[in-house]
Structure formats: C-alpha cells, structure tokens
Amino acid sequence: MSTSTKNIPKPPPLPRVTYQRFQASSTRKPSGSSRLVPKEAVETWDKVLQQALGADTVIQTEGNFRLSAHSTFLSAASPVLANLLDQSRDSNGKTYLINLPAVPFEVAYIFLRFLYTSWYVLMSSNENFLAYKASLMIIHKPCSLEEEEMNKCAFPLMLLSHWYSIPSLKRVCIEFLSREGHINRETVLDMLQLARGCDATRLSFLCISMVIKDFEAISLTEAWKEMKESDPLLEQELEAVFEAQTERQERRLKLEEKKTYLEVYEALEALVHIYREGCVTIGPRDKPLKEGRGTVCEFRFCKGVESALRHFLGCKSRASCSRCKRMWQLFQLHACVCDDSDSCDVPLCRSLMEKREIRKKYEYKLRLLAEKVVTAKNSLGPFSARLFALFTYIFDTKSDMTESGYHETFGYRREINIALPVLSDDNSYNFFKSGDEHSDDSNKQNKPNRNDFRKQ
C-alpha cells in the first residue's frame, strides 16, 4: 500500500437514526400540536398561567372577564405589551391592567397560552379547560379540537399578533389561513382586508390570485358589496389588477395564436418544397433526390410533412383517419393561399381551387335563400301560416253564423288547428268545406294531386 493511500482520512460516519427522524419530521407540514418544547415544560407553564402563581397583571376581556398573567413574560414576548404595562401601573406600583374589551375570552386565553408555551390550543383536554372556565364562572360552549379552535380564533389572533408585534404567532396564523379550503368565495375578501391590514404579503397574494381567478363569481357576492361601501379603493385596485391580468392573458393568447399560424405557414412551405424541389428522402418523380448534401433540411417541418404525406398516400381508411384529415386540410389550405394554381406543382391545387369557387357560388345562393325565408317568416308577425289559413276560412265562409254554426265552426278549429293541410286517404290535400258552396265534382277538380305537388 502506498503512502498516499495511508494519508487519506476515514469517511465521516453515517447519520444516526435520530437525525433521519428529524429530517423526516421537518418535511411534514407543521400543525398546532407539533412543538419542540417538551411536554413537561408545557404542562408546567400551563400551571403557572392557570393557577396565577405570582401573577401581577390583569387582562380584562370582552364581557368584563379577567385573566391573570405575569408582566415579565408579557414584556419579554412583546415590546408593545411592555410599553402598555409601563403605562397601566396602578398607584401602588404593583398591579397592571390591560383592557381588551373587543377580544373574546377564548381568544385572549389562546393568545396568552401561546406567549407562555408557544402552543396555540386551549388546553391538553377539553375537560381541563371547562373546569378552568367553571372556576372563573364563565358559561362556555364545548370545543376540543385545535382545528376547530383555530377556525374560530385565527382572524382575531392574527390581529392580536399584528397589534402587539408577535411575529411567531403571525406566522402560525398565516400558515393556517393559507391552507387549502380556508380561502373560498365567501371569505376571500375579508381575508384579503385582514392580510392587508396585518402586512401579510403571502396571504394577500393568495387572496388576490383567487379573486382574479374567479372574479365574476366573487364580484356578485354580498362580501363584495360590503367591501365596495367600506373600501372603494380596494375595489378599484382589484378591478385594475383583473383588467391588467386579462389583457396579459389576451396578449399571451395572441402570441401563441401567431406562433401557431407561423408553424402552419412553415408546414405549407415544406409541402411546396417537397413537390417543387424535393428533399433528401422524398421528392417529385421527374427530379432526382438531393443526395450528398447532408441529411439536415433547411425547412423545419419537412420531416413531419414527409411522414404525414407517406401515411396519407398509404392509408386505407382516409375518411376516418385523423392524421389523413389533417393532411387533407393542409392541401386545402394550400389551395386557398396559392397565387398560381395553374403552374403549381402541388397536386390537387387547381381542382380544389375550382371546387372552392363553385362552393362559393352555392353558399351565396343558399345564404340568399335563407335570408328570403327568414324575411317571409317575419312578415307574418306572430301568426303562423297554418293559423293564418284557418282564420281565412273562418271569416270568409258564407254559411249563416247561427249559434249552432258558430260552435260547429270553432269546434273544427279546436280539432284541427295543428293539422292544416291534412293528407287524406285518397292522396289529396283536404281543405275546409263550407256547406253547399262546393260540390263533390268541383272539389275533385280543385284538389291537387300529391304527385303534381311534388313536381311543382
């Protein structure tokens, strides 16, 4: 063994299992129950908060309920609270009072518990919290899950974290509110106003993105109307952002559309190149292939058009083949843009051009016929042709309009108002008969034959 190999140091040891577990846990989504603080420490600080051991501060919440706390913890956790504590000292200099009149008791307790333990659930169990509230003589609705608690308290906790400058709690609230399902049509505008007021840039971006994505539906909600009255500048800003995003999407679509048209143009140029000059592996029969010039063609889509053309020439089911249909459309498109179809080398160019001219004349006649039919239909107004023929018979009849005749006439109307004219068994069209005015012979002479009608 050489001296160089002896001087090589040994490799470092592999990571331990605990390190691998830490890496696996760091990739998971953090939740309210995940914490780096030991459970015993959390329980100890819970006892300090619940039993008010050495408490020198009183926090008054909504409904004149009070919580005991320690000024040392509050001052260390928040500089804003430290300033408030200095201003709220009583005359003896011992007790501090912080008023939170608009904050519910549950929110204030979760806020304090986060300052003490860095954990934002109410307590380790619902029974302990109910017992604690019962000792304070407060009526409380049951709630046990941290997800349910955060759903109710995330908004006010976000405000408290911003007011009292507690970044760790703000990050927890932003992460919770940014989860899928919390931002919806009903809450996105309220959450956007909250994020703008609390300087939560990431949450504001998510809310604005959702508003732009579903602008038409969100603009019809009641929250939009309330925002329009309370903050019209925000409404104008959202509309401006939506219009700018729409214009940007339209420009992108136009660029993509232009790119597609340019690719189609290059495919047409490659088709003309194959039939006029020929390429390395394909070309017209009367011209030799371009051998010895390399395999790279200057036309980008030459190989693709060649492959599609070979398939088109050998396919036996062109009518149902999608690839053959695209090739046929390429031939038709070339016939539309070709300037000199008489001397064009591409097959079917002249015949397709002639068929196109014939089709134009036919489409013009068909369009003219449709316009005349629509004009004739509109000239009748609200009455149809069959109903007009029925009214003509009723009011032109020479029969006496007695009471029985009146009911008889309009009785026929109710029976056959949707069956004019009627094809009878003797292959002729039957119209109404008015008494003795017409005889059977005259009726036979006046009745047109169905075969004559078809000839006409």
C-alpha positions in Angstrom: 0.0 0.0 0.0 1.4 3.4 -1.0 1.9 6.3 1.3 -0.7 8.4 -0.5 -3.4 5.9 0.4 -2.4 5.8 4.0 -2.9 9.6 4.4 -6.5 9.5 3.2 -8.7 10.2 6.2 -11.6 8.0 7.1 -15.1 9.0 5.8 -17.4 10.5 8.4 -20.0 8.2 10.0 -23.4 7.8 8.6 -26.2 9.9 10.1 -27.9 8.4 13.1 -31.5 7.4 13.2 -32.5 10.4 15.3 -31.1 12.7 12.6 -33.1 10.8 9.9 -36.2 11.1 12.0 -35.6 14.8 12.4 -35.2 15.2 8.6 -38.5 13.3 8.1 -40.3 15.4 10.6 -39.0 18.6 9.1 -40.6 17.7 5.7 -44.0 17.3 7.2 -46.5 20.1 7.4 -46.4 21.7 10.8 -49.5 21.5 12.9 -50.7 23.1 16.1 -49.7 20.0 18.1 -46.1 19.8 16.7 -43.7 21.5 19.0 -40.1 21.4 20.1 -40.9 22.3 23.7 -41.1 19.2 25.9 -44.5 18.2 27.2 -43.5 18.6 30.8 -42.4 22.2 30.2 -45.7 23.0 28.5 -47.7 21.5 31.5 -45.5 23.5 33.9 -46.2 26.8 32.2 -49.9 25.9 31.9 -50.0 25.5 35.7 -48.3 28.9 36.1 -50.9 30.5 33.8 -53.9 28.7 35.3 -53.0 29.0 38.9 -51.7 32.6 38.5 -48.6 31.8 40.6 -47.1 35.2 41.3 -49.3 37.0 38.8 -49.1 40.8 38.8 -51.1 41.6 35.7 -54.8 41.5 35.0 -56.2 41.3 31.4 -59.8 42.3 31.1 -61.6 40.8 28.1 -65.0 41.0 26.5 -67.8 40.7 29.0 -65.6 42.0 31.8 -63.9 38.6 32.3 -60.4 38.7 33.7 -57.3 36.7 33.2 -54.2 36.7 35.4 -50.8 37.0 33.9 -47.2 37.9 34.6 -45.7 41.2 33.4 -42.3 39.7 33.0 -43.5 37.2 30.4 -45.6 39.7 28.6 -42.8 42.3 28.4 -40.3 39.8 27.2 -42.7 38.5 24.5 -43.9 41.8 23.1 -42.4 45.3 23.2 -45.9 46.8 22.7 -47.1 45.0 25.7 -44.1 46.2 27.7 -45.0 49.8 26.8 -48.6 49.2 27.8 -47.6 47.7 31.1 -45.5 50.7 32.0 -48.5 53.0 31.3 -51.0 50.8 33.2 -49.3 50.5 36.5 -51.6 51.4 39.5 -50.9 53.9 42.2 -49.2 51.3 44.4 -47.0 50.2 41.6 -47.8 46.5 41.9 -50.7 45.6 39.7 -51.0 46.1 36.0 -54.3 46.3 34.0 -54.6 45.7 30.3 -58.0 46.2 28.7 -59.1 44.2 25.7 -62.8 45.0 25.5 -63.4 43.7 22.0 -61.5 40.4 22.4 -63.4 37.2 23.5 -62.2 35.3 26.4 -61.2 32.2 24.4 -59.1 34.3 22.0 -57.3 36.1 24.9 -56.6 32.8 26.6 -55.1 31.2 23.4 -53.1 34.4 22.9 -51.6 34.2 26.4 -51.0 30.5 26.3 -49.0 31.0 23.1 -46.9 33.6 24.8 -46.2 31.2 27.7 -45.8 27.8 25.9 -45.6 28.6 22.1 -48.6 26.4 21.7 -52.0 27.7 20.5 -54.5 25.0 21.6 -56.7 25.8 24.6 -55.5 23.0 26.9 -54.4 19.4 26.8 -58.0 18.3 27.2 -61.4 19.8 26.9 -62.4 18.8 30.4 -59.5 20.8 31.9 -60.4 23.9 30.0 -64.1 23.5 31.0 -63.0 23.1 34.7 -60.8 26.2 34.4 -63.6 28.3 33.0 -66.1 26.9 35.5 -63.7 28.2 38.2 -64.0 31.6 36.6 -67.8 31.2 36.5 -68.0 31.6 32.7 -70.5 29.9 30.5 -68.7 28.2 27.7 -69.7 26.2 24.6 -67.7 22.9 24.3 -64.8 22.9 21.9 -62.0 20.4 21.9 -60.1 20.2 18.6 -57.4 22.6 17.8 -58.6 22.8 14.2 -62.0 23.9 15.3 -60.4 26.4 17.7 -58.2 27.9 15.1 -61.1 28.2 12.6 -62.9 30.4 15.1 -59.9 32.3 16.5 -57.5 32.6 13.6 -58.8 36.1 12.5 -58.6 37.7 16.0 -55.3 36.0 16.8 -53.9 37.4 13.5 -55.0 40.9 14.6 -53.5 40.5 18.1 -50.2 39.2 16.7 -50.0 42.3 14.5 -51.1 44.8 17.1 -48.7 43.5 19.8 -45.9 42.7 17.3 -45.5 38.9 17.9 -44.1 37.5 14.6 -44.1 33.9 15.6 -47.9 33.9 16.2 -48.5 35.8 13.0 -46.6 33.1 11.1 -48.7 30.4 12.7 -51.9 32.2 11.7 -50.8 32.9 8.1 -49.8 29.3 7.7 -53.1 28.1 9.0 -55.2 30.5 6.9 -53.2 29.7 3.7 -54.2 26.1 3.8 -56.4 24.7 1.1 -60.1 25.1 2.0 -59.8 28.2 4.2 -59.8 30.7 1.3 -63.1 30.5 -0.6 -65.5 32.8 -2.3 -67.3 33.9 0.9 -64.1 34.6 3.0 -61.6 35.7 0.4 -62.4 39.4 0.6 -62.5 39.5 4.4 -59.2 37.6 4.5 -57.7 40.0 1.9 -58.6 43.0 4.0 -57.2 41.3 7.1 -53.9 40.4 5.3 -53.5 44.0 4.0 -54.1 45.4 7.5 -51.7 43.0 9.1 -48.9 43.3 6.4 -49.3 39.6 5.5 -47.8 39.7 1.9 -48.1 36.0 1.2 -51.7 35.8 2.3 -52.6 38.9 0.3 -51.0 37.3 -2.8 -53.1 34.2 -2.4 -56.3 36.1 -1.9 -55.7 38.4 -4.9 -54.9 35.4 -7.0 -58.2 33.7 -6.1 -60.1 36.9 -6.8 -58.6 37.2 -10.2 -59.2 33.6 -11.0 -62.9 33.7 -10.0 -63.6 37.4 -10.4 -67.1 37.2 -12.0 -68.5 35.0 -9.2 -66.8 36.8 -6.3 -68.0 40.2 -7.6 -71.6 39.1 -7.2 -71.3 38.1 -3.5 -72.5 40.1 -0.6 -69.0 40.5 0.7 -68.1 42.4 -2.5 -71.0 44.8 -1.9 -69.8 45.4 1.7 -66.3 45.9 0.6 -67.5 48.4 -2.1 -69.1 50.5 0.6 -66.3 50.2 3.2 -63.2 50.3 1.0 -63.9 51.6 -2.6 -60.2 52.0 -3.2 -59.6 48.3 -2.8 -62.4 47.5 -5.2 -60.8 49.8 -7.8 -57.5 48.2 -7.2 -58.9 44.7 -7.7 -60.7 45.7 -10.9 -57.5 47.2 -12.2 -55.5 44.1 -11.4 -58.2 41.9 -13.1 -58.2 44.1 -16.2 -54.4 44.0 -16.4 -54.3 40.2 -15.9 -57.0 39.8 -18.6 -55.0 42.0 -21.1 -51.9 40.0 -20.3 -53.7 36.7 -21.0 -55.1 38.1 -24.2 -51.6 39.2 -25.4 -50.2 35.7 -24.5 -53.0 34.0 -26.4 -52.4 36.2 -29.4 -48.7 35.4 -29.3 -49.5 31.7 -29.1 -52.0 32.0 -31.9 -49.5 33.9 -34.1 -46.9 31.2 -33.3 -49.3 28.5 -34.4 -50.1 30.4 -37.7 -46.4 30.7 -38.4 -45.9 27.0 -37.8 -48.7 26.3 -40.3 -47.1 28.6 -42.8 -43.8 26.7 -42.4 -45.6 23.5 -43.0 -47.1 24.8 -46.2 -43.7 26.0 -47.3 -42.3 22.5 -46.6 -45.1 20.9 -48.6 -44.3 23.2 -51.6 -40.6 22.4 -51.1 -41.2 18.7 -51.3 -43.3 18.8 -54.5 -41.3 21.5 -56.3 -37.6 20.9 -55.4 -37.6 17.6 -53.5 -35.6 16.8 -50.4 -33.1 14.1 -49.4 -35.6 11.2 -49.0 -38.7 12.4 -50.9 -39.4 14.5 -54.0 -41.1 14.6 -57.4 -40.6 11.6 -59.7 -39.2 13.7 -62.6 -36.4 15.1 -60.4 -33.6 13.3 -58.6 -33.3 13.4 -54.9 -30.7 15.7 -53.3 -28.1 13.2 -52.3 -24.8 14.1 -50.8 -26.0 17.4 -49.4 -26.4 16.2 -45.8 -29.5 15.0 -44.0 -30.4 18.3 -42.5 -33.1 20.2 -44.4 -33.5 24.0 -44.1 -37.2 23.6 -43.6 -38.0 22.8 -40.0 -41.2 20.9 -40.6 -40.0 19.0 -43.7 -39.6 15.6 -41.9 -43.0 16.0 -40.2 -44.8 16.8 -43.5 -43.0 13.9 -45.2 -44.1 11.4 -42.6 -47.7 12.7 -42.8 -47.6 12.6 -46.6 -46.3 9.0 -46.7 -49.1 8.0 -44.3 -51.7 9.8 -46.4 -50.6 8.0 -49.6 -50.7 4.5 -48.0 -53.6 4.8 -45.6 -56.7 2.7 -46.5 -59.1 4.5 -44.2 -58.7 8.1 -45.0 -62.2 9.1 -44.2 -61.9 8.2 -40.5 -58.2 8.7 -40.0 -57.4 11.9 -38.1 -53.9 12.1 -39.5 -55.2 11.9 -43.0 -57.8 14.6 -42.3 -55.0 17.0 -41.1 -53.1 16.3 -44.3 -56.2 16.9 -46.4 -56.7 20.2 -44.6 -53.1 21.1 -45.4 -53.8 20.5 -49.1 -57.0 22.6 -48.9 -55.2 25.4 -47.1 -52.5 25.5 -49.7 -55.1 25.8 -52.4 -56.6 28.8 -50.6 -53.3 30.7 -50.3 -51.7 29.6 -53.6 -51.3 32.5 -56.1 -50.6 30.5 -59.2 -52.7 27.3 -59.2 -52.2 26.7 -63.0 -48.4 26.1 -62.7 -48.3 24.8 -59.1 -46.5 21.6 -58.5 -48.6 20.6 -55.5 -51.3 18.0 -56.6 -55.0 18.8 -56.3 -54.2 22.5 -56.1 -56.1 23.5 -59.2 -59.1 21.1 -58.7 -59.5 22.3 -55.1 -59.4 25.9 -56.3 -62.2 25.2 -58.8 -64.3 23.4 -56.2 -63.8 26.3 -53.9 -65.2 28.7 -56.5 -68.2 26.5 -57.1 -68.8 26.2 -53.4 -68.7 29.9 -53.0 -71.5 30.4 -55.6 -73.6 27.6 -53.9 -73.0 29.1 -50.4 -74.1 32.5 -51.8 -77.3 31.1 -53.2 -78.0 29.2 -50.1 -77.4 32.2 -47.9 -79.7 34.3 -50.2 -82.4 31.7 -49.9 -82.2 31.6 -46.2 -82.5 35.4 -46.0 -85.6 35.3 -48.1 -87.2 32.5 -46.0 -86.5 34.5 -42.8 -87.9 37.7 -44.3 -91.1 35.9 -45.3 -91.5 34.3 -41.9 -91.0 37.7 -40.1 -93.6 39.4 -42.4 -96.3 37.1 -40.9 -95.8 38.6 -37.5 -96.9 36.4 -34.5 -99.3 34.3 -36.7 -98.0 31.2 -38.4 -99.0 30.3 -42.0 -101.4 27.5 -40.9 -103.1 29.6 -38.3 -103.5 32.4 -41.0 -105.2 29.8 -43.4 -107.5 28.8 -40.6 -108.6 32.4 -39.8 -109.1 33.0 -43.6 -111.5 30.1 -43.8 -113.5 31.1 -40.7 -114.1 34.7 -41.7 -114.6 34.0 -45.5 -117.3 31.3 -45.1 -120.8 32.2 -46.4 -122.7 30.0 -44.0 -125.1 31.5 -41.6 -123.4 32.2 -38.3 -126.1 30.9 -36.1 -125.3 29.8 -32.6 -125.1 26.2 -33.7 -123.0 27.1 -36.7 -120.7 29.2 -34.5 -120.0 26.3 -32.2 -119.6 23.9 -35.1 -117.1 26.1 -36.9 -114.9 26.7 -33.8 -115.3 23.1 -32.9 -113.5 22.2 -36.0 -110.8 24.8 -35.1 -110.1 23.1 -31.8 -109.7 19.7 -33.5 -107.5 20.6 -36.5 -105.7 23.8 -35.6 -102.4 21.9 -35.8 -103.1 19.7 -38.8 -103.5 22.0 -41.8 -103.3 20.9 -44.5 -104.3 17.3 -43.9 -103.3 14.4 -46.2 -106.4 12.2 -46.7 -106.7 8.6 -47.8 -107.2 9.5 -51.4 -103.7 11.1 -51.7 -105.0 14.7 -51.9 -105.0 17.7 -49.7 -108.3 18.4 -47.9 -109.3 21.9 -47.1 -112.4 23.0 -45.2 -115.8 22.5 -46.8 -118.4 25.3 -46.3 -121.8 23.8 -46.6 -123.3 23.6 -50.1 -121.0 26.1 -51.7 -118.8 23.5 -53.4 -120.0 20.2 -54.8 -118.1 17.0 -54.8 -117.2 17.4 -58.5 -115.8 20.8 -58.0 -113.9 19.6 -55.0 -112.3 16.8 -57.1 -111.3 19.2 -59.8 -109.8 21.7 -57.3 -107.9 19.2 -55.2 -104.3 19.0 -56.4 -102.7 15.6 -56.7 -99.8 14.9 -54.5 -97.6 13.9 -57.4 -98.4 17.2 -59.1 -97.4 19.0 -55.9 -94.1 17.2 -55.9 -93.4 18.2 -59.5 -94.1 21.8 -58.7 
